Amino acid sequence: MSQIIEVKKVSKSYLDGKRKTGALDDVSFSLPAGESMAIIGPSGSGKTTLLHLLGGLDKPSAGNVSVNGQELTGLSDKELSMFRNQTIGFVFQFFYLNEYLNVFHNIALPMWLAGKSGGAVDQRVNQLIERVGLIDRATHFPSQLSGGEMQRVAVARALANEPKLILADEPTGNLDRDNAENILQIFDEISDSGVSIVAITHDKYVADRFDHVVKLNKGRLQPEAKSKTT
Amino acid sequence: MNLLRINKINFKKLRFYPGKSAFLIVPISTLVLVSVVLSSQTSNLLAAAEQAIFGSAELQNQYITLQKDTGFSAPGRGGAMVRSFSIGGNTEDTNYTQADVDKVSGMDNVSNAQIISQLPISNLKVSNLFTDKSFSLGSLSGLSAELAAQFTDQDFSYTEGDAIPIVINASAFNEIYHDWQGKTEVTLDFRGMRPEQNEDGTPKVPDALPIKNRAIEYDKQDLIGQEFEMQVGGLDEIQNYTTEPTEAGIKYAQLTAEELAAKETARKDAISPYWDYEKIKTPLTYKFKIVGVIEDDNSVSSYIPTEFAEQLMQEYIQNQIDARTSAALSADILNSQFQGMTYDGVELKSGGFFAFGGGGRAVMISRPGGPGASFSASDGDDAEQYSIPGLVVSAERNEDNDSPFIQAEATGELKDADVYSKAAKIGGTMLVKLDDPKNRAAVVKALNNAGYAYQDMSKSDVYDELANNLRGITVVFTIAFVTISIAVVMFTMSKFVSESKKEIGVYRALGATKGLILRMFLFQAVLYGFIAYIFGLVTGYILNWVVSSPVYQWFSNFIDRTMGETLSVINRVDAAVFRQTDWQAIAMFSALLAVILVLIALIPARQAANLSPVQAIKGE
């Protein structure tokens, strides 16, 4: 399987009271495994919706979404949950860490959700903590961390179960230049290790760091503006 | 994720959000605390009530009071008419005799029987028990300690030198006072006068009557333990008014100071030849200690230990004998001028009291009676008759005479201080003690079969009322418990869920299933509820100990108020009863709480689980 993502004629619309509003309209694309993609576009263009569909958080009104060879549309809640836990890693703009868990436990959470515990978990978490450079922050709580540090924890968390695909919604949107760069470097490393990444961003500079850039406008996908790999 | 992990996470949440958690924990633990204390104390109260009420009833069940209905009434407390026992009547219709005592004592399951026989002493005056109020005991009887146990839980034995224990009858707490309304003469006209009645049916005192009485207020608990002095015997105070029958009624006239002085002199002159006037005039004084108070419409007698009664009579008679001069007392004089007790070889009787009727109201007036005395409304026509305390007059026994007003002729004076001990004790009341309260029904039956009419009463009304009240409280509280805990769980868990939407979304994004979300919130409620429960249980247990004292106090007062009226001896309950915890009720409340926690928390937990992850993440 060479495509990590295959999206075929996907549409998504919402019922806003009695009105049907469309978020996505007949979107189709694919992403080769191991490559990264940035989605850009104005707000309300459906970027987040697309990301959610890729992560199985939502189901399309029409069309198919296939990730890692798995057709998502027909999966049960349990199967989707397992899919997200094992295959996907989410990174959000506002970090979304659990404030009542410390750094270590935040990162461990996806593993606990997978039913793992004990030494294996400790080992992996410590590994990740080291990888994102937060060794001396392991027992701190999110309230004691800076924005950049929090996002690094979020990335470590996303990597916990060795996912195939990272889905990031404006990963640097809340960070200053230096911290953003930090994260992008980590993303580069992730990409180098063979993990695919799809990130939403409005920042051109960030988008340039990715292999592919696609643009969404009013729910429609525009032809790829640029591709590094073709 | 296993349950342990879930609860570890929930515990971390608890420590991180103490305020939010308190919203659930504090009300639940309060409910648990209250349920512990309330259920324990209600069951303690019921247990104590059973002990006190039925225990006391048990005590009372061991005693039976038999009474001959004499048809005589005498004023009791506050002037209300009280059915009295027969005083000095002759016939068996109005009295129990030794034969009856023997018969009843011999019955199965009867351990003791005694006739209440009034001591034939006039003048039993008490002036230092109530401040500025004096009263007289209308009737004093000897009683064995065994039978006295139904009236007092204190020692009822007589020890020389100590205050004599007395079970005092509250019907004696009456003050007689004069109200002449400024006049020196009052005439009552009985023509057309109807017995007027108060609201409660007691006869109204015609305002015009110058001799009145009123009840003395007392506190039963205060009285018990108090000592007082009683003057026994001595000469009567000279009546400072005369009564004269008119055509239509009675005329009361006050005597002037001179008239009074003249009467006193006349008395002294009459008595002095035969007795040392000062000695006979001075009463004997004895010190008593109240060990019980009887408040019973069916009796008027106060009780002293039998052994002291004998001693008292002995001293009373001996005092008179010692005061005698060498002058002889003829039968004539004894039939006309001096009265005292009469001894007919069998009974020793007092001079007697007579009900003086008129206008539907009876007034007790001490009237010398004895040999030759006959009921006469007039006083002053004949020569004065003086009652001599301690005088015993021999008389012929007249078995046929069935009038209590007419006694046999005197034959001479009897100088025997021990005559009381030798005399037969008769009276209209017999106290019976059973060997075991369980046999009460059998004894009552046997008594009725033997011709002693007796009807039993039950005293479970107090218990029933208390039990109903307590059960009512329990029901109300249980309903409140269920309602409040449902509301608390529902409200706080819904709040938790609605404030955790983002968190739910993140968990879902990380791979949590709906089922896990449900379990997480469900067990959050269960964990918090459990913590609240333990806390409430421990504090409830401690608080239960703390409130045991005031509840015990309340209970004691309650029992004294409701039962102390009719029972003199109450089975005392130990304060420790109120420190007990009702584990059974607690188990019930615990189960109730557990069910409510799980069932009610399911609702918001399910809502949390069904939250769409997208909405959840967006939602914050």
Chai-1 contact restraints between the chains, C-beta under 6 A:
chainA,res_idxA,chainB,res_idxB,connection_type,confidence,min_distance_angstrom,max_distance_angstrom,comment,restraint_id
A,H52,B,V614,contact,1.0,0.0,6.0,A-B,restraint_1
A,L57,B,P613,contact,1.0,0.0,6.0,A-B,restraint_2
A,L57,B,V614,contact,1.0,0.0,6.0,A-B,restraint_3
A,D58,B,V614,contact,1.0,0.0,6.0,A-B,restraint_4
A,D77,B,K514,contact,1.0,0.0,6.0,A-B,restraint_5
A,K78,B,T513,contact,1.0,0.0,6.0,A-B,restraint_6
A,S81,B,G511,contact,1.0,0.0,6.0,A-B,restraint_7
A,S81,B,T513,contact,1.0,0.0,6.0,A-B,restraint_8
A,R84,B,G511,contact,1.0,0.0,6.0,A-B,restraint_9
A,N85,B,G511,contact,1.0,0.0,6.0,A-B,restraint_10
A,F90,B,A509,contact,1.0,0.0,6.0,A-B,restraint_11
A,Y96,B,V506,contact,1.0,0.0,6.0,A-B,restraint_12
A,Y100,B,K12,contact,1.0,0.0,6.0,A-B,restraint_13
A,Y100,B,K13,contact,1.0,0.0,6.0,A-B,restraint_14
A,Y100,B,F16,contact,1.0,0.0,6.0,A-B,restraint_15
A,P110,B,L510,contact,1.0,0.0,6.0,A-B,restraint_16
A,W112,B,M1,contact,1.0,0.0,6.0,A-B,restraint_17
A,W112,B,R5,contact,1.0,0.0,6.0,A-B,restraint_18
A,L113,B,M1,contact,1.0,0.0,6.0,A-B,restraint_19
A,L113,B,L510,contact,1.0,0.0,6.0,A-B,restraint_20
A,L113,B,G511,contact,1.0,0.0,6.0,A-B,restraint_21
A,L113,B,A512,contact,1.0,0.0,6.0,A-B,restraint_22
